[in-house]
């Protein structure tokens, strides 16, 4: 454990505390808010390290009593207890020192697409969309459909939605990948189990300042919003399709009746897609860092299987199986998410120890 680094963090935390109490700083609301946020980020490490220092001091104080016959037994008990406390605090500090994903507090753009399996894949795509929306409702997040391509049977060929709330990306980032379903389709007369796939992509929503988009690089088309089976939702050309010419990325939005609102939503998706593309193209160092993670971005990676005959859902990255498929698809996915977070944290800890 890097004691010097911890001392520096504690010192910076204390200095920021003094600054945020300075009337001159308080008068500058923007500066004060920035410093308060910075101090809040350091607080868990600083306060835990403070406990660590207190426990260390208590051990030193108790050692001074070992020569006293009457106090020796109590001193030995105190030393043993504080040593155990130090071990736990060291573990906690190591976890707190793991670099935080800068995107963790961001809202996300989630894309769900039917893969192999035709109508059955599309129907399961709808169930996944429903699962995420029900989970979002449970934790107080807000979801909003940006674009959708539905089938006549009620399935989802493709759906794009935004999810906003507290620390959304930190939870949903592990959902990117291929989701496989094994079940007997309603149209199957001989009771054979079919395997279908749905791909999920979770992109952090980024602000304008982070991604520069030249208007000259955009091809913007308008068209009439359409529903399942080709029915028109409205008769005006309010839907927007934007093509980013340099990368070939195409995004579209037909959720709103206002062309302006659809354009705004489509641009949000484009910014997130470009940000994701630029991240993938970054240095080898970033690639090495990703190897220590559970798997948060590979779209071709089969991450999970939903087996209906056995009523189970298995995440292949961490080997976790839950026999509660019905409640899982009703949004009770917190246990799986926590397992993925812990596995990712453990992998990072092991990587930092190398």
BELHU-V532837 format. One record per helix or strand of 2 or more residues. SS is the DSSP state (H for helix, E for strand). FROM is the first residue (numbers start at 0). LEN is the number of residues. If there is no record, write none. Layout:
ss: (SS/SS)
from: (FROM/FROM)
len: (LEN/LEN)
This chain:
ss: (H/H/H/H/E/H/E/E/H/E/E/H/H/E/H/E/E/H/H/E/E/E/H/H)
from: (2/22/28/71/107/117/141/155/167/176/193/207/214/217/227/238/248/258/283/301/311/319/324/333)
len: (18/5/35/25/7/22/9/9/8/7/11/3/3/6/3/6/5/22/8/6/4/3/4/20)
